[in-house]
Amino acid sequence: MILQEVVVRGEQAQDIPGIREVNRLAFGQAQESRIVDVLRDSCRDILSLVAVYQGHIVGHILFSPASISMKERTVTGMGLAPMAVLPEFQRKGVGTTLVRTGIFSLKARTCPFIIVLGQPQYYPRFGFKKASIYHIESEWNVPDEAFMILILDDIAMKGVQGTARYRPEFVEAV
Ligand SMILES: CC(C)(COP(=O)(O)OP(=O)(O)OC[C@H]1O[C@@H](n2cnc3c(N)ncnc32)[C@H](O)[C@@H]1OP(=O)(O)O)[C@@H](O)C(=O)NCCC(=O)NCCS
């Protein structure tokens, strides 16, 4: 596979079966594709990107609204999850291209932050840091180094701390 031939673009209606398949094969189960389906139906503000190689969907990434509520205000950013690349296309840079395109697109939408729960070896290369250094924690009991945040707007995020929450569908759709 030649990475330069991989095109990353927004999801279209005809991509839905391919997105299901990529998630199912990458995770070895249907749970993640179910969450993607539920969020697509219930939430207008998702960003769903596909990686296409020679007309086939080989990767997918989803961002959905995530919020940090404090006494006086709630700040809404995005949560990255899930992300999936077909097993035979992994470790070739497709995931990196999906994450970078997503970050670029969300920055343009003036999204203040992106959270992710994932491999601490993978996401720091994109600028994600342990959320706890900003006094931001996950709603779930997860290892400290696995819950990360990328601050895209320092001004909007000044003084923001507390519990960051993904959409409830992540729990309800399981
Ligand atoms: C995680 C995933 C999306 C990464 O996509 P990818 O196209 O393989 O990633 P890239 O090729 O851009 O990046 C490869 C790099 O990520 C690292 N990497 C990939 N998957 C990793 C994992 N599960 N754990 C740790 N590191 C991982 C590799 O070591 C490699 O690092 P290197 O470039 O320094 O060698 C893909 O491996 C996948 O679909 N995994 C199964 C589903 C999953 O776990 N999704 C993430 C949780 S939502």
The ligand as a Gaussian input file, in Angstrom:
#p B3LYP/6-31G(d) Opt

LIG

0 1
 C       -4.697000       1.903000      16.791000
 C       -4.793000       1.900000      15.268000
 C       -6.030000       2.638000      14.846000
 C       -3.551000       2.616000      14.740000
 O       -3.646000       2.700000      13.346000
 P       -2.365000       2.425000      12.427000
 O       -2.722000       2.780000      11.048000
 O       -1.872000       1.065000      12.703000
 O       -1.352000       3.499000      13.052000
 P       -0.112000       4.157000      12.336000
 O        0.424000       3.242000      11.318000
 O       -0.432000       5.531000      11.923000
 O        0.859000       4.286000      13.541000
 C        1.625000       3.199000      13.851000
 C        2.274000       3.522000      15.137000
 O        1.357000       3.366000      16.169000
 C        1.818000       2.403000      17.096000
 N        0.671000       1.613000      17.426000
 C       -0.317000       1.223000      16.629000
 N       -1.225000       0.533000      17.337000
 C       -0.790000       0.530000      18.598000
 C       -1.276000      -0.031000      19.783000
 N       -2.423000      -0.733000      19.830000
 N       -0.561000       0.151000      20.887000
 C        0.584000       0.866000      20.868000
 N        1.090000       1.393000      19.776000
 C        0.402000       1.234000      18.649000
 C        2.842000       1.593000      16.391000
 O        3.838000       1.203000      17.286000
 C        3.411000       2.560000      15.401000
 O        4.425000       3.294000      16.010000
 P        5.740000       3.598000      15.206000
 O        5.319000       4.378000      14.001000
 O        6.544000       4.380000      16.184000
 O        6.256000       2.239000      14.869000
 C       -4.845000       0.469000      14.693000
 O       -3.705000      -0.216000      15.102000
 C       -6.091000      -0.304000      15.086000
 O       -7.104000      -0.269000      14.382000
 N       -6.039000      -1.049000      16.205000
 C       -7.162000      -1.834000      16.651000
 C       -8.275000      -0.968000      17.176000
 C       -7.803000      -0.054000      18.305000
 O       -7.151000      -0.484000      19.250000
 N       -8.153000       1.253000      18.187000
 C       -7.677000       2.274000      19.113000
 C       -8.552000       2.414000      20.271000
 S       -9.993000       3.393000      19.945000

